[in-house]
Amino acid sequence: MEKITPKVDLAFKKIFGVEENKDLLIELINATVSKEDQVVDVTLLNPYNPKNFRSDKLSILDIKAISETGKRFNIEIQITDEADYDKRALYYWAKLYTDQLKVSQDYSKLNKAIGIHILNFISIADNKKYHNVFRITEKESGIAYFHDLELHTIELTKFSKDPDENLTSLLEKIKTSLDIWTAFLTRHDLLNKDNLPGPLAIPSLKKALYVLDTLNFTDEERMAYEDHLKWLLIEANTVEKYRQEGEEKGRQEGIRIGEEKGKLEGKRERNIEIAKTMLSKGYSIEDIMLITGIHYSDIQSII
């Protein structure tokens, strides 16, 4: 099997959703959220367990965690674009928030819930930023009255979409901790854990690359991983196909427009010649306009 990619949800959860790599999950969360939501420790609410693989097939590979202060986190990497993904993200957040409350408990027991959705596709076409944060605010003043709702989207293809990107151009993008983890998720193939340059030379990234290099799959896990990887490849090929078809369609349309423009210009030149002949033979301007379709000002220019 080729080198494993952490963009596939199965590999992502085996890296970030296990107890021994909890420090990597904490780093990823802290790189994403604001200072007020930074965590010191988390408890995994649904840790990756290969024993459950046969029964549930890991159909939902999100990572749920609770911080030492009670804040809830749901982290999910999504391979392909699904219809109404925004509604799905909000639904997951709602469950994360409401599941906190046990029977007869007071609403004051509810803690902030944060969804982090890492997407291998463009979901927010109107914004070039790859990381967007959504909260409920008052429409005109922007006041944030409901503080417990927060959703993050991290669109990987906005960060790195050039398959020929090199390490130098990748390093130019690294400004924040989230940039480092996004670089790991998108261009881990450019990174050598034993020789990490400049801003990437941090122990947690080195560990993540080591974990990625040493991931072991059972036969069932391997089959699931390869099935999910096929979705990535099909999606990439489909996007490239549509891009090429769009370019070809644009080229053909350009040729057609050029030909039409050439025909119109040729027709106009012929009509101008006809107008000149008609003027020389004493035809009225009105008759020339009617027969040739040339504008009055053009005939005046000829005169």
N, C-alpha and C positions, 0 to 999 in steps of 0.2 A: 504494500500500500504506500502511496506517496506520502510526503510529509503532512502531518495532520494540521488542519487550520482551526484556530479557535473561533472562527466565525460560525462554524457548525455548532448548533445548540448543544449537542451531546458532549462535544469536547469542551465547550465553554463551561458547562456545569461540572464536568470532572476536574476542571482547573479551579474554578472559583466557588463551587458549591460543596466542598468537603471540609471536614474539620481541620485537617492538617494544612490546608491552604487558606484558612480563614483570614490570615493577615493580608493576603492578596485581595480578598473581597473588601476588607476594610479600606485598603488603599484605593480601590476602584470607586467605592462609595464616596470617600472623602475628596477624591479628585472631581467628582460630579456635583456634589451638593454644596450649599453655601457654608460659610463659617459657623453659622448658628446651628447647623445640623450635622456638624462633624461628629464622628463616633470614635470611641476609644476601644470598644469591644462589641461584638455582636454574637447572638445566638442563632444558629441556623434552625429555621422552623421546618424545613423540608430538605434535609441534606441528601446529597446523591447517595443512593444505595443500590449497588448492582444486583442485590438479591431480589429487589422489587421489579427488576427489568422484565422478567418473564411474564409477570401478571399485568403490569400496566403499560409496558412498552415505552415508558417515559414520554408519553404523548405530550405532556406539558412540562417543559424543561426550564421553568422559571426558578429563581432562587428567592426564597422568602427568609427574612432575617429581622431580628428585633435588637435594638441597641440597648446599652446599659441604662439609658434614660427612658426606655419604653417606646421609642419611635420605631415604626414599622417600615420595612423596605421590601419592595418587589423588583427584582432585577431580571430582565429577560432579553435574550438576543433573538431576533426574528430574521430568518433567512430570506423569506420571500414575501412580497407584498400581498396582503390579503384584503378582501373587500371589507370596508368599515373597520379598519384596524384602530382608528381613533376611538370608536365605541368599545372595542374589545379592551383597549388600554384603560379606559375609564371604568369599565365593568370590573376588571381585575383590581383597580385601585379601590373601588367601592367595597368589594369583598374583603380586601386587606384591612380596610377601616372598620367595617361593621363586625367582622369576625372577632374583634378584640372584646366586644361587650358580651359578657355572660348574663344569664338570666338574673333579673332583679338588680343588676348593677346600675350605677348612676352614670349619666352621660359624661360626667367629669372624668371618668376613667379612660375615656378615649384619648389616644395620643396621635400625633401627626403621622400620616401615612404618605410615603414617597414612592412613586413609581419611576423606575429607570428603564427606558425601553431603547435598546441598542438595535438599530435597524440597518439591514444590508440593502436598503433601497431608499429612494427619495420619497419622503412622505409629505414634506412641507415645501412645495415648489416655489412659494412666494418669498422664501427667506434663504439666503446663501449660507447663513451660519449652520454649522453641522450640529451644534448643541443648542437646544432651545429649552426654556423652562416655562411651564404654564402653571398659573395660579388663578384663583377667582378674585377679581378686583371689581370695584365699582366702575361703571362704564365711563363716566365723565371725569371723575376726580382721580381714578386709579387707586383709591384706597383699598388695601387688602384687609377685608373684614373677616373672611373665612381663612384662617391660617393653617388649617390641617390638611388642605389639599395641595399637592404639588406633583407634577408630572414632568419628567425629563425625557427628551428625545435626543438620541445621538445617532445621526445619519452617517454611516461609515463612508458611503460613496461620495459624500460631499468633502470628506477629509482627504481621501485618496482614491482617485478614479482612473489614474494613468497606469496601465499595466507595465509600462516601460520606465516608471519612476525609479530613480536611483537613490542611494543613501544620502547623497549631498542635498538633493532637493527635499527629501524627507526631513532632514535635520533642520532645514530652514523653516519648517512649519512648527517646530517644537517650541512652544512658549509657555505651556501650562502642564500641570500634572495630568490633566485629562488628555492633552495631546499625546503624552507618552503612552498612555494605555490604549488610545485609539490607534496609534502607530503599531502597537503590539498586535491589536486585533486585525489590522488591515495589511501591514507589511512586515510581519514577523520573519518572512523569508529573507529580508535584507539585514536582519539582526543576528549577530553572533554573541552568544551569552558570555564568551571568554574575551571579547574585544568590543565592548560597548563604548561608543564615542560620546564625548561631551555630556550634553544634557540627558542622555539616555543611560548614563553609567550610574544606575541606582540599584541597590541590592534586590529590591522587590521585582524589578523587571528581569534581572538576571535569574531569579528564582522561577518566575513565570515561564521564561524561555526553557529553563531546565525541565520544569514539569511538563511542558508541551513536548519536549524531545523524548521524554521517557514515559508518556502515556501508554498504558497497556489496555487493550480492549479484549473482552471475551468475544466469542464468535458472533453472538447475537448483537453485542454492542457494535462490533465491526460492520455487520450488515446494516444496522440502523444508521451508523455514521456515513457509510458509503451511499445509502439511499438519500440522506439529507444533503450530502455533498453533490449528488447528481442534480438536486434542485438548484444549488448554487451555480453549477455549470450550465444547466439549461437556461436559467435566468440570464446569466452573463451572455450566453450565445444569442438568446432572443433579443436582448437589448442591442447587442452589436448588429444583429441582422436588421432590426428596425432602423438603427442609425444609418447603416449602409443603404438600405432601401430608401430612407428619407433623403440621403445625399443624392442618390441616383435620380429620385423623383424630382428633387430640386434642380439637378443638372438638366434633366429632360425638360422641365418646365421653363428653365432659363433659355434653353435652345428654342423652345416653342415661342416664347415671348419675343426672343430676338428675331426669329423668322417672321412673326406677325408684325413686329415693328418695322422690319426691313420691307415687308410687303406694303405697309401703310406709307412708308416714306417714298417707296417707288411709285405708288399710286399718286401720291401728292405731287411728285415731280412731273409725272405725266400730265396731271390735270393743270399744272402751272403752264406747261408747254401748250396745252390746248387753249388755255385762257389767253396766252400771248397771241396765238393764231387768230382767235376770235376777235380780240381787240384790234388786230391789224386789219380785219375785214369789216370793222364797224359795228360789231354786235354790242348791244347795250350791256351795262354792268349787271343789271338784273338778270338778263338771259344767261350771262356767263356764270353768275352765282348759282342759278338754278341748274344748269347743265353740269358744271364741274364740282359744285359743292364747296368751292373755295370761299373763304371769308372775305367780306368787303374790304377789310384793311389790307389783306394780301393782294387783292386786285389793285388797290391804290398804290401799293409798293411796286407792282409791276409797271403801272403807268408812270 
